[in-house]
Amino acid sequence: MMGIGGINIYINGNWIEEDDREKIEVLNPATEEVFAELPRGDEDDVDKAVRAAERAFEGWRNKSGEERGSYLDDVVELLETEKDNIARNLTKEQGKSLSEAKGEVSASIRAFRYYARKARNIEGRIPPTESDEVRSFVEKEPVGPVAAISPWNYPVLLLSWKLAPALAAGCTVVGKPATKTPLAVREVFRSLDEAGLPPGVVNLVFGPGSTVGKALVRHDGIRKVAFTGQTGTGRQIMRDASTNIKELTLELGGHCPLIVDSDAKIDDAVEAGVYRSFRNMGQICNSINRIYVQENVYEEFLEEFVERASKLSIANGIEDPDADLGPMLDESGLEKTKRHIEDALDKGAELEYGGEPPQGEEYSKGYFFKPTVLTNVNHDMIVMTEETFGPVAPIMKFAEVQEAVEYSNDSIYGLVAYLFTEDLEKAYDIAEDLEYGTVGVNNVSGGDAPYPYSGWKQSGLGTELSEEGLNEYLKPKHIRAKSLR
């Protein structure tokens, strides 16, 4: 079996050639075939990467914002050149459609472009003082070496959301992506390398979270951990990071509701609902996990929703670049999806569409599954309370919109909520009542660089993206000086 380009771990400006250590297999979820291997990193690799980041930190933090921004500008140009190649790698290793993969890379480039500008405009302040004899200055300084740990579902985007602001702020980084999706991330680090970032400013290690991830989080040279993944893993990171009190940004699970009120434009709500429910086979933390529809428009919405969902094309994105959907990542995710559907049906739900793999020889291999629509659902069902991370849309009717708000808030999660209504005054009132970090009104757009993305409740700590996301990698320093005259 060939390795991935003969390179893997990247430490202190050097790609470490493959050696005789244990290998990690990379599967194509559309074919179930192993198509690449990478050497398994270990605690020694973590230590070398962190020490390199520590050594590089002083030089990187002391570069001007203009210099750091210029490096990021070069990264943007290189990523633009390589975006089609990165997208194909994403589709091959993760399964998402090629159009979805291209969208992920484009959004990642926007993050680097945005923070290239922000790097040039990090400003302190001079607060007023109680006496002319005293002057106070507040500076913003980089936190220090950062561990950036990203998941498999959007490996390029969610790592870029950490890399770009950290580098703009003056932090150095050790990245650890998911072992199931290493190829596209490897290409991003190639661009970082070719942009000429000083050795040690960015480093890349692969390996299981239980060993490599834990070692990275617990390492005394890491000053901050930025992580996207499951809530349970986030809790463990909090425990491990408490050993030496690290800064944390955690973007964790979600269970996002869509509310469709009686005055909504049903066509728009259906189109958006199908897109956000089944995009990337529902394997995204801001996917719509449950839909509440006002009873007067329920039947119309349901009919159109099922019709549109049934027309989504499913295929191996490498063979059919125009497919809407690809396979799920692996068998465990597929089996979890089936369990959630089974639980709902056992408790009285009705299957309106899907609930099975698509038929045909082209689906004899791969983790393919039809988008699934359930009705007659309630909050006693797992699918209505736990994150499925699969292509399932349970639809429930309500009478009064406040009822839907209460259902929406009946969750341990608070990442994103969506609302469709033509009454914008009412929309703002409802948005105020929803216990979520982001509320989309008449749209289901995902996070993008200029706007804060933060989870409430057990959906996370801190903020990614926007100026608020940049500040996650900066600490204020107050300098107070008294005149000796």
C-alpha positions, 0 to 999 in steps of 0.5 A: 500500500502506498503512503500519502505522497511519502510524507506525513508528519510536519514538524519544524518546517520539515516533512518527516519521511515514512518509517517502519512505525505502525500505519493508519489506514484511510478508507474511501467511504464510497467504495470501502477500499483502503486507498492510503496509509499514514504512519501513526504519530506518538507522544514523542512526535507531539513533544517535538512538535510542541517544542518546535512551536515554543521555539518559533513563538517569540519570533512569530509574535514579534513580527508586525501584523503587516508581516503576518498578514502578508504570509496569510495572503500568500497562503490564500493564493496557494490555496486558490491554486490547489483548491480543486485538488484539495476538494477531490481529496476531501470527497475521496476520503470523507465522502461528501459531494464534490460541490460540497467539498469545493464549497468547504475549501472556498469557505476555508480560503475566505477565513484565511483572507479575512484574518490576513486583514485582521492581522494588520489591525490588532489594536490596544486601547488607552482607557481614561484614568483617575489622575493626570499622573497615571497612564494606563495602556491595554495591549493585546498579546498572543496566548502562545502555542495552540493545539488545533484539533479538528474533526473528520466531517469538515476537516479543512474548514474547521482546522482553518477556522483555528489556524487562520485566527491563531496565526493572525494573532501571533500564535504558533500552532500544532494541528491534529486532524482526524485520522480518517481524513488526513489527505486534504489537511496535508494539502493545506499544510503544504500550502502553509509550508510553501508560503514560507512560514518560519520553521515551527510556526505550524506543525502537523501530527496525526494519530488517535485522539486517545493517545496523540490528542491527549498528549497534545492537550496535556502538554505543558508547552501548549497554552491553548486548545481549540477543538471541534468535536463531540460534547463528550470529548470536549468534557474530557479535554476540559479535564485534561487541560485543567492540569495546567489551566489552558485556555479553551475554545470548544465547538461541540455537538448540536441538535438544531431546530427549524421552526416554520411558522404559518406565514412563512414562504413554504417553498423557501422553507422547504428548499432550505430545510432539505438543504440543511437537513441532508447536506453532507448526509447530516454529518455537520453540527449545524445540521437541522435535527428536528423540524417544527411546522405550524399545523395550518401549513404542516401538510403543504410543507410535508408534501413538498419536503418529501418530494424534494428530498426524494429527488436528491441524487446520491453517488460517489462524488469522484465518479459523479461530480454533479451528485447532491449527496455521497455516502456517510463516513463509516459503518458506525455512523450509518448504524447509529442513524439506523438505531435512531430511526428504529427507536423512533418507529418503535415509539410510534413515528411514521416513515414518510421517505427513506429509511434504507440504502438506495437500490442499485449495483453502484450502491453494493459497496459504500455507506450510502443511505437515503435521506429519511423523513419521519413524522408523528414524532415526539421528544421521547424519541432519541432522534428528537433529543440526541444528535444523530449525525445522519440524514434524518429529518423528523417533522413535528407540528405545533399550534402556537409558535411559543410552543415551538420555541419551548420545544426548541429550547428543550435540549442540552445543546444551543448551537444554531436554530433556524426560523422561517416567518414573514413577520420580521418583528415577530422573528426578532422576538422569537430569536431573543427567546431561542437559547442558541448562539446563532439564529438564522431567520429565513435562511440556513447559512452556515458560519462564515468568517466575519460572523461569530460562531459560538455554542451555548449550553453544552454546544461549547465554550468561546467563539470561532470566527469574526473579531471575537474569534480572533480575541480567543487567541489574544490576552489583554495586558494592562500597563499602568505607569505613574509619572515620577515628576 
